[in-house]
């Protein structure tokens, strides 16, 4: 299983596992298809949406671990 980091871009994360999309959208990141978001890091996207990047990173990785 790939480890997601807050330095990865949204595009990289979605290419790693597209099933992460609903998790991110559930946190309020509804612009995953936006071309700008594809080059934005998870940390940058979290900041724009007023989220704690460390918490988002943790929740995404927990989702992936439970999915495996």
C-alpha positions in Angstrom: 0.0 0.0 0.0 1.3 3.4 -0.9 1.7 5.9 1.9 0.0 9.3 1.2 1.9 12.4 2.3 0.7 16.0 2.6 3.5 16.9 0.1 1.9 14.8 -2.7 -0.3 16.6 -5.2 -4.0 15.9 -5.4 -3.4 14.4 -8.8 -0.7 12.0 -7.5 -3.0 10.9 -4.7 -5.9 10.2 -7.1 -3.6 8.3 -9.4 -2.4 6.2 -6.4 -6.0 5.3 -5.6 -9.1 6.9 -7.1 -11.1 5.5 -4.2 -9.7 8.3 -2.1 -11.8 10.8 -3.9 -15.0 10.3 -1.8 -12.9 10.6 1.4 -11.5 14.0 0.3 -14.9 15.2 -1.0 -16.4 14.2 2.4 -14.0 16.5 4.0 -15.1 19.4 1.8 -12.6 19.2 -1.0 -15.2 19.3 -3.8 -12.9 20.6 -6.5 -10.9 17.4 -7.2 -11.6 17.6 -10.9 -10.5 21.2 -11.1 -7.3 21.4 -13.2 -5.6 23.7 -10.6 -6.2 21.1 -7.8 -4.3 18.5 -9.7 -1.0 20.3 -9.1 -1.9 21.4 -5.6 -0.3 19.6 -2.7 -2.6 18.0 -0.1 -1.3 20.5 2.4 -2.1 23.4 0.1 -5.6 22.0 -0.6 -6.2 21.5 3.1 -5.2 25.1 3.8 -7.5 26.5 1.1 -10.4 24.5 2.6 -9.6 25.4 6.3 -8.6 21.8 7.2 -5.7 20.5 9.2 -3.3 18.9 6.7 -1.9 16.4 9.2 -5.5 15.2 10.0 -6.4 14.9 6.3 -3.2 12.9 5.7 -4.0 10.6 8.6 -7.6 10.0 7.6 -6.6 9.2 4.0 -4.0 6.8 5.1 -6.4 5.1 7.6 -8.9 4.8 4.8 -6.3 3.1 2.6 -5.1 0.8 5.4 -8.6 -0.3 6.1 -9.3 -0.9 2.4 -6.4 -3.2 2.0 
